[in-house]
Amino acid sequence: MSGRKIRTLHEEGHRRKFLVVVDESAECSSAVYFSACRATNTNSDLAMLFIVESEDFQHWLRVEEIHREEGEQKAAAVFRLYQRKLKAWGFEDLNTHEIIGHGEPSAEITTAIHDDQDISFLVLGASTSSEGPGKLISWLAGKESGTFPVPIVIVPGTLDFDEIKALA
């Protein structure tokens, strides 16, 4: 037994959620599209997490406040971008949830999943860059993969939307 609380998504009043960490990358669009398709096909919701990464402003409280405010403004813009994309893709009726995390991405993802027991999948898009699939995927596929609290879905960056839709 892992000691983790059993997810509540099958209880009355709960719905499965697909969690996507959002940014402005092409691979993120693929992950959002996959999640929207899968959520629609399974009567689930889509949760989008934008992470404002922390900077070390220990002696500069006002600078930290400005960084946080700018991060939240950027998050709002990214959420608007994906809401427009979802509508253009035909998912205007999909229930979406917007989450802003402040801190280290790995900790913010873990916190979001811990705080919302309806999250049942983490979906990430893999970069096609020669530098690798991306730091989140590298982190999750490494030491965390065997102990992560929900299944991780990685959408290959080489798939087009027709291929993604067929798989979802």
C-alpha positions as CSV (number, residue, x, y, z in Angstrom):
1,M,0.0,0.0,0.0
2,S,1.4,3.4,-1.0
3,G,-0.2,5.4,1.8
4,R,-1.8,7.7,-0.7
5,K,-5.5,8.6,-0.5
6,I,-7.7,6.9,-3.2
7,R,-8.8,9.3,-5.8
8,T,-12.5,10.5,-5.5
9,L,-13.3,10.8,-9.2
10,H,-15.9,8.0,-9.2
11,E,-17.8,9.3,-6.2
12,E,-21.0,11.4,-6.5
13,G,-20.4,14.9,-7.6
14,H,-16.9,14.3,-8.9
15,R,-15.5,14.2,-12.5
16,R,-12.2,13.0,-13.9
17,K,-9.8,15.7,-14.9
18,F,-6.9,15.6,-17.3
19,L,-4.2,18.0,-16.1
20,V,-2.0,19.8,-18.6
21,V,0.9,22.1,-17.7
22,V,0.4,25.0,-20.1
23,D,2.8,27.4,-21.8
24,E,3.1,28.8,-25.3
25,S,5.0,25.9,-26.9
26,A,3.8,23.9,-29.9
27,E,4.0,20.7,-27.9
28,C,1.8,22.1,-25.3
29,S,-0.9,22.7,-27.9
30,S,-0.7,19.0,-28.8
31,A,-1.1,18.1,-25.1
32,V,-4.1,20.4,-24.7
33,Y,-5.7,19.1,-27.9
34,F,-5.2,15.4,-26.8
35,S,-6.6,16.2,-23.3
36,A,-9.6,18.0,-24.8
37,C,-10.3,15.1,-27.1
38,R,-9.9,12.5,-24.3
39,A,-11.9,14.5,-21.9
40,T,-14.8,14.9,-24.4
41,N,-14.7,11.2,-25.2
42,T,-14.8,10.2,-21.5
43,N,-17.1,12.9,-20.1
44,S,-14.3,14.4,-18.2
45,D,-12.9,17.9,-17.5
46,L,-9.7,19.6,-18.5
47,A,-7.5,21.3,-15.9
48,M,-4.7,23.7,-17.1
49,L,-1.8,24.5,-14.8
50,F,0.4,27.5,-15.5
51,I,3.5,27.7,-13.4
52,V,5.2,31.0,-12.5
53,E,8.7,29.8,-11.7
54,S,10.2,31.2,-8.5
55,E,13.2,33.5,-8.5
56,D,15.3,34.2,-5.5
57,F,14.3,37.7,-4.3
58,Q,15.0,37.3,-0.6
59,H,16.0,40.9,-0.1
60,W,13.8,42.4,-2.7
61,L,10.2,41.9,-1.6
62,R,8.7,44.5,-4.0
63,V,10.6,42.9,-6.9
64,E,9.2,39.5,-5.9
65,E,5.7,41.0,-5.8
66,I,6.1,42.5,-9.3
67,H,7.4,39.1,-10.6
68,R,4.4,37.4,-9.1
69,E,2.0,39.9,-10.6
70,E,3.6,39.7,-14.0
71,G,3.5,35.9,-13.8
72,E,-0.2,36.0,-13.0
73,Q,-0.8,38.3,-16.0
74,K,1.1,36.0,-18.2
75,A,-0.9,33.0,-16.9
76,A,-4.2,34.8,-17.7
77,A,-3.0,35.5,-21.2
78,V,-2.0,31.9,-21.7
79,F,-5.3,30.7,-20.4
80,R,-7.1,33.1,-22.8
81,L,-5.0,31.7,-25.6
82,Y,-6.0,28.1,-24.9
83,Q,-9.6,29.0,-24.3
84,R,-9.7,30.5,-27.8
85,K,-7.9,27.5,-29.2
86,L,-10.3,25.1,-27.5
87,K,-13.2,27.1,-29.0
88,A,-11.6,27.0,-32.5
89,W,-11.1,23.3,-32.2
90,G,-14.8,22.7,-31.4
91,F,-14.4,22.2,-27.6
92,E,-16.4,25.2,-26.4
93,D,-18.6,23.0,-24.2
94,L,-15.7,21.4,-22.4
95,N,-15.5,22.1,-18.7
96,T,-12.1,23.7,-18.0
97,H,-10.3,24.6,-14.8
98,E,-7.4,27.1,-14.5
99,I,-4.7,26.7,-11.9
100,I,-1.8,29.0,-11.3
101,G,1.2,27.6,-9.4
102,H,4.1,29.6,-8.0
103,G,7.4,27.8,-7.5
104,E,9.4,24.9,-8.7
105,P,7.4,23.1,-11.5
106,S,7.8,19.6,-10.1
107,A,6.5,20.7,-6.7
108,E,3.6,22.7,-8.2
109,I,2.5,19.7,-10.3
110,T,2.6,17.5,-7.3
111,T,0.7,20.0,-5.2
112,A,-2.0,20.5,-7.9
113,I,-2.5,16.7,-8.1
114,H,-2.6,16.3,-4.3
115,D,-5.0,19.2,-3.9
116,D,-7.5,18.0,-6.5
117,Q,-8.4,14.4,-6.1
118,D,-10.4,14.5,-9.4
119,I,-7.2,14.8,-11.4
120,S,-6.5,11.3,-12.8
121,F,-4.0,12.0,-15.6
122,L,-1.1,14.3,-16.2
123,V,-0.7,15.1,-19.9
124,L,2.5,16.6,-21.3
125,G,3.6,17.3,-24.8
126,A,7.1,16.1,-25.9
127,S,9.3,18.5,-27.7
128,T,10.9,17.5,-31.0
129,S,14.0,19.5,-30.2
130,S,17.4,17.9,-30.4
131,E,17.9,19.0,-26.8
132,G,15.4,16.3,-25.6
133,P,11.7,16.0,-24.8
134,G,11.7,18.8,-22.2
135,K,12.8,19.1,-18.6
136,L,9.4,18.1,-17.1
137,I,9.3,14.9,-19.1
138,S,12.9,14.2,-18.3
139,W,12.2,14.7,-14.6
140,L,9.0,12.6,-14.6
141,A,10.3,9.8,-16.7
142,G,13.3,9.5,-14.5
143,K,13.2,9.1,-10.7
144,E,9.5,10.1,-10.3
145,S,7.9,7.8,-12.8
146,G,7.6,4.8,-10.4
147,T,6.1,6.8,-7.6
148,F,4.0,9.4,-9.3
149,P,0.4,9.6,-8.0
150,V,-1.4,9.5,-11.4
151,P,-0.6,8.0,-14.8
152,I,1.5,10.3,-17.1
153,V,0.6,10.6,-20.7
154,I,3.2,12.0,-23.1
155,V,2.0,13.2,-26.4
156,P,4.8,12.9,-29.0
157,G,5.6,16.3,-30.7
158,T,5.6,14.7,-34.1
159,L,1.8,13.8,-34.1
160,D,-0.5,16.1,-36.0
161,F,-4.1,16.8,-34.7
162,D,-5.7,14.2,-36.9
163,E,-3.4,11.5,-35.4
164,I,-3.9,12.8,-31.9
165,K,-7.7,12.7,-32.4
166,A,-7.6,9.2,-33.7
167,L,-5.6,8.1,-30.6
168,A,-7.7,10.0,-28.0
